Amino acid sequence: MSPAPLESATAAGAPPARTLRAPRRAPSDLTFSIDEALVESWAADEPDWLTADRRAALARARDLPIEKNQLYTTYVDLRTADLSEVHAWPEPARAPDPDAAPGEGVPADVAAWASIVEDRVEALVLSEEARSAGVVLDTLGGLIARDADLARRLIADERSLPHDDKLAQLTRAGWNQGLVVHVPAGVRLSEPIVLRWAVGAGGHALLTRTIVDLAEGASAEIVEELEGSPAAAHRGDAQALFTGSLEVHLAKDAELRVASIQDLPDGTVAFQHRQAEIGEGASLHWALAQLGARLVRSRVDNRLAGDRSSVEQVEIVFGAEDQLFDLTSYTRHIGRDTTGNLLSKAALLDATRSYMKGLIVIEPTAVGTDSFLGEFGMNLSKQARAVAIPSLEIDQPDCRRAAHSSSVGPIDETQLFYLESRGIAPEEARKMIVLGFLEPVVARVPLTAARDRLRELLSAKWDEGFATVEPAA
């Protein structure tokens, strides 16, 4: 007799078959990978040195864990990044479409303007002042075609992205778009350079490298804006991936200010890497705002290689719903009499999580170092979680200062009491405290329009989520 069909067995009272569960993922599982065949296909149109650089980076990425650090417990969680069906754009444009309608030129009060929308280059324009001074603004593909020696020096520099970071090496191997800014020696731009990225199309990955090169005595300000494109995916759609590096080379006595406003849509996962090589007497100022994206991993590496070099870094997070922000900051003092001042702040609504991990390393050669690292979290609901882990590694005892500080907690009740005693309503008092907590980055944005926009974004995010803010216990 043949066995009874499954339907009759079920009808007879047998329990129905269970629906198969999706396999569980570990917090460190990365579901995105670079297609090696795609990287090799680019080799036909690229110089040999670039192909070798991509292959070496891909080999390193395969062998590295998702996070590597010897000083503290690993904090990483990529489970909300569902990137298994995300694929890199195969052939992004190297220049604006010559058949497209011409843009409006350089916006007012701007020295240079670049706009990238998904795999298209919308604009690459210089003001007359910047053009006559010899400033270069181009895509990496365009730079390779116009100045191969400069391109090789900047793109293939072994120090430009950390070798111990898997995600940085994935970007180095698979970058499919990039920008370069070069400011010649002695040129001091009076207006900022604006670099805008509009991304987030579901199922697509844009892997980018931005390289900023300031020659001796040069000075510039850069505003980086990351936002959603018209085709951007949102929560519930197929996710998008944006990986972006910002690689800074500062020669002797150069000065650079960088302000970055990240407001990507909630269907986008963002991996960011910023690395700076700071020469003798040079100074760098970072002002970084993290507002958008479903999941953000941000790493900043500062190498104070030259004597009397300095870095100031301020990074803020304002999170809502179940966003996750994973911030790491490494500052290495190598030269004599170097100065570092680093501050991270996170204000968290709903069930947001943030990890703030920092390490200052003072090499034996770094006599006279002055360095401070501060990490502070403000939990605005009982579900929010902030982790702050500042660390020091000191191999040179002759320091002016080597210090760190951290705290995590709710809004200070004494500040609320003071404002309310002046007649300010409780919800307005909380808003003033939170926005004041995040103001250090806002005040450092050099372009007035971008500064006003950041204040509007912060205020709007508060207004959307303030109903969930709970008084301190």
C-alpha positions in Angstrom: 0.0 0.0 0.0 1.4 3.4 -0.9 1.9 5.9 2.0 -0.9 8.3 2.7 -0.5 11.8 1.2 0.6 14.6 3.5 -2.8 16.3 3.3 -4.6 13.2 4.7 -2.1 12.8 7.5 -2.7 16.4 8.5 -6.4 16.0 8.3 -6.2 13.0 10.5 -4.9 15.2 13.3 -1.1 15.1 12.8 0.6 18.5 13.6 1.2 20.7 10.6 4.7 21.0 9.3 6.5 24.0 10.8 7.5 27.0 8.7 11.2 27.1 8.2 12.9 30.0 10.0 15.4 32.2 8.4 18.8 31.2 9.8 19.9 33.4 12.8 22.7 35.8 12.1 25.6 36.6 14.5 26.0 40.3 15.3 29.3 40.4 13.3 27.9 38.7 10.1 28.3 40.9 7.1 25.9 39.9 4.3 27.5 42.2 1.6 30.5 41.1 -0.4 32.5 42.4 -3.4 32.1 40.5 -6.6 35.7 39.5 -7.5 34.6 39.1 -11.2 33.4 42.7 -11.2 36.7 44.0 -9.8 38.6 42.0 -12.4 36.4 43.3 -15.2 37.5 46.9 -14.3 41.2 45.9 -14.8 40.8 46.1 -18.6 40.3 49.9 -18.4 42.5 50.7 -15.4 46.2 51.0 -15.0 48.2 48.1 -13.6 49.0 49.8 -10.3 45.3 50.4 -9.6 44.4 46.8 -10.3 47.2 45.6 -8.0 45.9 47.9 -5.3 42.3 46.6 -5.6 43.5 43.0 -5.5 45.6 43.5 -2.4 42.8 45.2 -0.6 40.3 42.5 -1.5 42.7 39.8 -0.1 43.1 41.7 3.1 39.3 42.2 3.5 38.8 38.4 3.2 41.1 37.7 6.0 40.0 40.4 8.5 37.3 40.1 11.2 34.6 42.8 11.2 36.2 44.5 14.1 39.7 44.1 15.5 40.9 45.8 18.7 43.0 44.6 21.6 41.9 47.1 24.3 38.2 46.5 24.9 35.4 44.1 24.4 34.2 44.1 20.8 30.9 46.0 20.3 29.4 45.4 16.9 25.9 44.5 15.6 25.2 44.3 11.9 21.9 42.3 12.2 19.8 45.2 10.9 21.9 45.5 7.8 20.3 43.1 5.3 22.6 43.4 2.3 22.6 40.0 0.8 20.7 41.3 -2.3 22.7 44.5 -2.6 25.1 44.8 -5.6 27.6 47.5 -6.5 26.7 49.9 -9.3 28.8 48.4 -12.2 29.8 51.5 -14.2 29.1 54.9 -12.5 29.8 58.0 -14.6 33.2 59.7 -14.4 31.9 63.1 -15.4 28.7 65.1 -15.9 26.6 64.0 -18.8 27.6 66.3 -21.7 24.1 66.0 -23.2 22.4 67.1 -20.0 21.1 70.6 -19.5 23.8 72.8 -18.0 23.6 73.4 -14.3 23.4 76.8 -12.6 27.2 76.9 -11.9 28.8 77.4 -8.5 26.3 78.4 -5.8 26.8 81.7 -4.0 29.5 81.8 -1.4 31.1 78.5 -2.5 34.6 77.9 -4.0 33.7 74.6 -5.6 30.7 72.3 -6.0 30.4 68.6 -6.6 27.0 66.7 -6.8 26.7 62.9 -7.1 23.3 61.3 -7.4 23.5 57.5 -7.3 25.7 56.5 -10.2 25.5 59.9 -12.0 27.7 62.9 -11.7 25.4 65.9 -11.7 28.0 68.7 -11.3 31.7 69.4 -10.9 32.3 73.1 -11.0 34.9 75.6 -9.7 34.5 79.3 -8.9 36.7 81.6 -11.0 38.9 82.2 -7.9 39.5 78.5 -7.3 40.1 77.8 -11.0 42.7 80.5 -11.4 44.4 79.4 -8.2 44.9 75.9 -9.7 42.5 74.0 -7.4 41.5 70.6 -8.8 38.0 69.1 -8.3 37.4 65.9 -10.2 36.2 62.3 -10.0 38.9 59.7 -9.4 38.3 58.3 -12.8 38.7 61.7 -14.3 41.9 62.3 -12.3 43.5 59.1 -13.6 42.9 60.2 -17.1 44.2 63.7 -16.7 47.1 63.3 -14.2 48.2 59.7 -13.7 51.1 60.6 -11.4 49.0 62.6 -9.0 46.3 59.9 -9.1 48.8 57.1 -8.2 50.3 59.1 -5.4 46.9 59.7 -3.8 44.9 56.6 -4.6 47.6 54.0 -4.0 49.0 55.6 -0.8 49.4 52.7 1.7 48.6 55.1 4.6 45.3 56.4 3.2 43.0 53.7 4.7 43.6 51.4 7.7 44.9 47.9 6.8 43.3 46.4 9.9 39.7 47.4 9.0 37.7 45.0 6.9 35.1 47.5 5.7 37.8 50.0 4.8 39.5 47.4 2.7 36.3 46.4 1.0 35.8 50.1 0.0 39.4 50.2 -1.3 38.9 47.1 -3.3 35.5 47.8 -4.8 35.2 51.6 -5.0 33.1 52.5 -8.0 33.0 56.3 -7.5 35.2 58.9 -6.0 36.2 62.6 -5.8 39.5 64.3 -5.4 40.2 67.8 -4.1 43.7 69.2 -4.5 44.7 72.7 -3.3 48.1 73.9 -4.4 50.8 75.3 -2.1 50.1 78.6 -0.6 46.5 78.8 -1.9 44.1 79.9 0.9 40.4 79.6 -0.2 38.1 82.1 1.3 34.9 80.1 0.6 34.1 76.5 1.3 34.0 73.5 -1.1 30.7 71.6 -1.0 30.6 67.9 -1.8 27.0 66.5 -2.0 26.1 62.8 -2.2 22.5 61.8 -2.8 22.1 58.0 -2.6 19.9 55.2 -1.3 18.4 53.3 -4.3 17.3 49.9 -3.0 19.5 46.9 -4.0 22.4 49.1 -5.0 25.8 49.9 -3.4 27.8 53.0 -4.0 31.4 52.5 -2.7 33.2 55.8 -2.7 36.6 57.4 -1.9 37.0 61.1 -1.4 40.7 62.2 -1.3 41.6 65.7 -0.1 45.2 66.9 -0.7 46.4 70.2 0.6 49.9 71.2 -0.3 52.3 73.3 1.9 50.6 76.4 3.4 47.3 75.7 1.8 44.0 76.4 3.5 40.4 75.2 2.7 37.0 74.3 4.2 34.9 71.4 3.1 31.2 70.8 3.7 30.1 67.2 3.0 26.4 66.5 2.6 24.9 63.0 2.6 21.2 62.8 1.8 18.7 60.6 0.1 18.1 60.5 -3.7 14.7 60.7 -5.3 14.9 56.9 -5.7 15.9 56.2 -2.1 14.6 53.1 -0.3 12.9 53.4 3.0 12.2 51.2 5.9 10.7 47.9 4.7 12.1 48.2 1.2 15.2 46.5 -0.1 18.1 48.2 1.6 20.9 50.3 0.0 24.6 50.5 1.0 26.8 53.6 1.0 30.4 53.3 1.9 32.4 56.5 2.0 36.0 57.3 2.8 37.4 60.7 3.3 41.2 60.5 3.1 43.1 63.7 4.0 46.7 64.6 3.3 47.9 67.8 4.9 51.4 69.0 4.1 53.5 71.4 6.2 51.4 74.3 7.7 48.3 73.3 5.8 44.9 74.0 7.5 41.6 72.1 6.8 38.2 72.3 8.3 35.7 69.6 7.4 32.0 69.6 8.3 29.9 66.5 7.4 26.1 66.3 7.7 24.8 62.7 7.3 21.0 62.6 6.8 20.6 59.4 4.7 17.2 57.7 4.5 16.3 54.9 6.9 16.6 52.3 4.1 20.3 52.9 3.8 23.2 51.3 5.6 26.3 53.5 5.9 30.0 52.5 6.4 32.2 55.6 6.8 36.0 55.8 7.1 38.0 59.0 7.6 41.8 59.0 7.7 44.1 62.0 8.0 47.9 62.2 7.7 48.8 65.5 9.3 52.2 67.1 8.6 54.4 69.5 10.4 52.6 72.5 11.8 49.4 71.5 10.0 45.9 71.6 11.6 42.7 69.7 11.0 39.2 70.3 12.4 36.4 67.7 12.0 32.8 68.5 12.7 30.7 65.4 12.0 26.9 65.1 12.4 25.2 61.7 12.3 21.4 61.8 12.0 20.2 59.4 9.3 20.5 55.8 8.0 19.3 52.6 9.6 22.8 51.6 10.7 26.0 53.6 10.7 29.6 52.5 11.3 32.0 55.4 11.4 35.7 55.2 12.0 38.1 58.2 12.1 41.9 57.8 12.1 44.1 60.8 12.8 47.9 60.4 12.4 49.7 63.4 13.9 53.0 62.7 12.1 54.5 66.1 11.9 55.9 68.2 14.8 53.4 70.7 16.2 50.5 69.3 14.2 47.0 69.4 15.7 43.5 67.9 15.3 40.2 68.9 16.7 37.3 66.4 16.3 33.7 66.8 17.3 31.1 64.1 16.3 27.5 64.1 17.3 24.7 61.5 17.0 20.9 62.2 17.2 19.1 58.9 16.9 15.5 57.8 16.9 13.4 54.6 16.5 15.9 51.6 16.4 18.8 53.3 14.6 22.3 52.0 15.5 25.4 54.2 15.5 28.8 52.6 15.9 31.5 55.2 16.2 35.3 54.6 16.5 38.0 57.2 16.8 41.8 56.5 16.7 44.3 59.3 17.2 48.0 58.5 17.0 50.6 61.0 18.2 53.9 60.6 16.4 55.6 64.0 16.1 56.7 66.3 18.9 54.4 68.8 20.6 51.3 67.6 18.9 47.8 68.4 20.1 44.6 66.4 20.0 41.1 67.4 21.2 38.4 64.8 20.5 34.7 64.9 21.6 31.8 62.5 20.8 28.2 63.1 21.9 25.1 61.0 21.4 21.5 62.0 22.1 19.2 58.9 21.8 15.4 58.7 21.5 13.3 55.6 21.4 15.3 52.3 21.2 18.4 53.8 19.5 21.8 52.4 20.4 25.2 54.0 20.1 28.7 52.7 20.6 31.4 55.4 21.1 34.9 53.8 21.1 38.0 55.8 21.2 41.8 55.2 21.5 44.6 57.7 21.8 48.1 56.3 21.2 51.2 58.3 22.2 54.3 57.0 20.5 57.7 57.1 22.1 58.7 59.9 19.7 55.7 62.1 20.7 57.4 64.2 23.4 55.2 67.1 24.6 51.9 65.6 23.6 48.6 67.3 24.7 45.6 65.0 24.0 42.1 64.7 25.4 39.2 62.3 24.5 35.7 62.8 25.7 32.6 60.6 25.0 29.2 61.5 26.4 25.8 59.9 25.9 22.3 61.3 26.7 19.6 58.6 26.9 16.2 60.2 26.2 14.1 57.1 26.8 14.3 54.0 29.0 15.0 51.8 25.9 17.9 53.9 24.6 21.4 52.5 25.2 24.7 54.3 24.9 28.1 52.8 25.4 31.2 54.9 25.9 34.7 53.4 25.9 37.6 55.9 25.9 41.1 54.4 26.0 44.7 55.6 26.3 48.0 53.9 25.3 50.9 56.0 26.4 54.5 55.1 25.5 56.0 58.5 26.2 55.7 59.8 29.7 56.8 63.4 28.9 53.4 64.7 28.0 51.7 68.0 28.6 48.4 66.1 29.0 46.9 62.7 28.3 43.3 62.4 29.5 39.9 61.0 28.8 36.4 61.3 30.2 33.0 59.7 29.6 29.5 59.7 31.0 26.1 58.3 30.0 22.8 59.3 31.5 19.4 61.1 31.1 18.8 64.8 31.0 20.1 66.6 34.0 17.1 67.3 36.3 18.9 70.4 37.8 19.1 71.9 34.3 15.4 71.2 33.7 14.5 72.8 37.1 16.5 75.9 36.3 14.8 76.4 32.9 11.3 75.6 34.2 11.8 78.1 37.1 12.3 80.8 34.4 8.9 80.0 33.0 9.9 77.7 30.2 7.5 74.8 29.5 9.0 71.3 30.3 9.0 70.1 26.7 10.6 73.3 25.5 13.2 73.0 28.3 14.1 69.5 27.2 14.4 70.6 23.6 16.7 73.4 24.6 19.0 71.1 26.6 19.2 68.5 23.9 19.9 70.9 21.0 22.4 72.7 23.2 24.1 69.4 23.9 24.6 68.9 20.1 25.5 72.5 19.3 29.3 72.0 19.3 29.2 70.5 15.8 26.5 72.9 14.5 28.6 76.0 15.4 31.6 74.6 13.5 29.8 74.2 10.1 31.5 76.9 7.9 28.6 77.5 5.4 25.7 79.5 6.7 23.1 77.7 4.6 24.4 74.2 5.7 24.6 75.4 9.3 21.0 76.6 9.2 19.9 73.3 7.5 21.6 71.2 10.2 19.7 73.2 13.0 16.5 72.6 11.1 17.1 68.9 10.8 17.9 68.5 14.5 14.9 70.6 15.5 12.6 68.5 13.2 13.9 65.2 14.5 13.2 66.4 18.1 9.7 67.5 17.2 9.0 64.1 15.6 10.2 62.2 18.7 9.8 64.4 21.7 6.6 62.6 22.9 8.7 59.6 23.7 11.1 61.5 26.0 10.8 60.4 29.6 11.8 62.4 32.6 14.9 61.1 34.5 14.1 58.5 37.0 
